[in-house]
Amino acid sequence: MILKVIAYLALVLTIVPPFMFLADSIEVEAMKNVMIVGFVMWFATAPFGFKDQKTS
């Protein structure tokens, strides 16, 4: 359960920063840093957090 929450948080960290950059809320380097953290978190947690889901 906790891995799934972390995976979703990581996905948010990957998707939201480009929109914040377009709105001039953050600089490009901050956007890149946040997206890298989200990318690493996603690939570290998603395989384990979602492996128990059954496919139909």
C-alpha positions as CSV (number, residue, x, y, z in Angstrom):
1,M,0.0,0.0,0.0
2,I,2.7,2.5,1.0
3,L,4.7,1.7,-2.2
4,K,1.6,2.5,-4.3
5,V,1.2,5.9,-2.6
6,I,4.9,6.7,-3.2
7,A,4.6,5.6,-6.8
8,Y,1.7,7.9,-7.4
9,L,3.5,10.8,-5.7
10,A,6.5,10.1,-7.9
11,L,4.2,10.2,-11.0
12,V,3.0,13.6,-9.8
13,L,6.6,14.8,-9.4
14,T,7.2,13.8,-13.0
15,I,4.0,15.3,-14.6
16,V,3.5,18.6,-12.7
17,P,6.8,20.4,-13.0
18,P,6.6,21.1,-16.7
19,F,3.3,22.8,-16.3
20,M,4.8,24.8,-13.4
21,F,7.7,25.8,-15.6
22,L,5.3,26.9,-18.4
23,A,3.5,29.1,-15.8
24,D,6.8,30.6,-14.7
25,S,6.5,29.2,-11.2
26,I,9.9,27.4,-11.2
27,E,13.1,27.6,-13.1
28,V,14.3,25.0,-15.6
29,E,16.9,23.6,-13.3
30,A,14.5,23.1,-10.5
31,M,12.0,21.4,-12.9
32,K,14.7,19.0,-14.1
33,N,15.8,18.2,-10.6
34,V,12.2,17.5,-9.4
35,M,11.5,15.4,-12.5
36,I,14.7,13.3,-12.0
37,V,13.7,12.6,-8.4
38,G,10.2,11.6,-9.5
39,F,11.6,9.4,-12.3
40,V,13.9,7.5,-9.9
41,M,11.1,7.2,-7.3
42,W,8.7,5.9,-9.9
43,F,11.0,3.2,-11.3
44,A,12.0,2.2,-7.8
45,T,8.5,1.8,-6.4
46,A,6.1,1.1,-9.2
47,P,7.1,-2.5,-10.1
48,F,6.7,-3.5,-6.4
49,G,3.7,-1.4,-5.6
50,F,1.6,-2.6,-8.6
51,K,2.8,-6.2,-9.0
52,D,-0.1,-7.6,-6.9
53,Q,-2.8,-6.2,-9.3
54,K,-4.5,-8.8,-11.4
55,T,-4.8,-8.2,-15.1
56,S,-8.0,-9.1,-16.9
